[in-house]
Amino acid sequence: MLIRYRKNYEKIAMGLLSFMPTEKDLKKLQQTIKHYETNENWQLFLWKEEDDIIGIIGILLGDGQTAEIQHISVNPSHRHQGIGKQMVKELKELYPNYELKANEFTASFLDKCEL
């Protein structure tokens, strides 16, 4: 299930975001987390199964009822189980009036989701 990011999830969130190719550098990663913490248009969600947080998805809410997926990542030991698709599906349910779009780094994954 999707849960909203909170400050006490910072280390877990940074760990999951670090799997994104654009977030390998620690300073860049810290800037990204700060964006999610300080800008209300940047929304970050964690995927929790039982007691484990195993995925993360972040969006940028745009003016025209669009939600651009900025980041999506699943713990490598839980990949290829449909978790990424589940995160996208729940995000669509959370934001039914928004059109989900991808950025250049999430486009190939979003295409696989067949939205």
C-alpha positions in Angstrom: 0.0 0.0 0.0 1.1 3.6 -0.7 2.0 5.7 2.3 3.0 9.4 2.3 6.6 10.2 2.9 7.5 11.6 6.3 10.8 12.8 7.6 11.3 9.7 9.8 11.4 7.7 6.5 14.2 9.8 5.1 17.0 7.1 5.2 14.7 4.5 3.6 13.6 6.9 1.0 17.1 8.0 0.1 18.2 4.3 -0.1 15.3 3.6 -2.6 15.9 6.7 -4.6 19.6 6.0 -4.9 18.6 3.1 -7.3 17.5 5.8 -9.8 20.3 6.5 -12.3 19.9 10.3 -11.7 20.2 10.0 -7.9 23.6 8.3 -7.5 25.3 11.4 -6.1 24.7 12.1 -2.4 24.3 15.8 -2.8 21.8 15.4 -5.6 19.9 12.8 -3.5 19.8 15.2 -0.6 18.5 18.0 -2.9 15.8 15.7 -4.2 14.6 14.8 -0.7 14.5 18.5 0.2 12.3 19.2 -2.9 9.8 16.6 -1.7 9.9 17.9 1.9 9.6 21.6 1.1 7.5 21.9 -2.1 3.8 21.0 -1.9 3.7 20.2 -5.6 6.3 17.5 -5.1 4.6 14.4 -3.5 6.6 11.3 -2.4 5.0 8.0 -1.5 6.5 4.8 -0.2 5.2 1.3 -0.9 4.8 -0.8 2.2 4.1 -4.6 2.3 3.6 -6.0 5.8 6.3 -4.3 7.8 8.8 -3.6 5.0 9.0 -0.5 2.8 10.2 -1.8 -0.6 9.3 0.9 -3.1 9.1 4.6 -3.7 7.3 6.8 -6.2 7.5 10.6 -6.5 5.4 13.0 -8.6 5.3 16.6 -9.5 1.8 18.0 -9.6 1.4 20.4 -12.6 -1.0 23.3 -13.2 -3.0 21.5 -15.9 -4.2 18.5 -13.8 -1.1 16.5 -14.7 1.1 14.5 -12.3 4.5 13.8 -13.7 6.3 10.8 -12.3 9.7 12.0 -11.3 11.0 8.9 -9.5 10.0 5.3 -9.2 12.1 2.6 -7.7 11.7 -0.8 -6.1 14.1 -2.7 -3.9 16.1 -5.0 -6.3 15.1 -8.1 -4.3 11.4 -7.3 -4.9 11.6 -6.4 -8.6 9.6 -8.2 -11.4 6.7 -8.8 -9.0 4.4 -6.0 -10.3 5.1 -3.6 -7.4 5.9 -0.7 -9.7 2.7 -1.2 -11.6 0.8 -1.4 -8.3 2.3 1.9 -7.2 1.2 3.6 -10.4 -2.3 2.1 -10.1 -2.7 3.3 -6.6 -1.4 6.7 -7.5 -4.0 6.9 -10.3 -6.7 6.1 -7.6 -5.3 8.8 -5.3 -5.3 11.4 -8.1 -8.2 10.4 -10.3 -8.6 13.9 -11.9 -4.9 14.0 -12.9 -3.3 12.6 -16.0 -0.2 10.6 -15.1 2.8 11.5 -17.3 6.4 10.4 -17.2 9.6 12.3 -17.4 12.6 11.1 -19.5 13.8 8.8 -16.7 10.5 7.2 -15.9 9.0 7.0 -19.5 10.2 3.5 -20.4 8.7 2.1 -17.2 5.4 3.9 -17.5 5.1 2.6 -21.1 5.2 -0.9 -19.7 2.3 -0.1 -17.3 -0.1 0.3 -20.3 -2.1 3.2 -18.7 
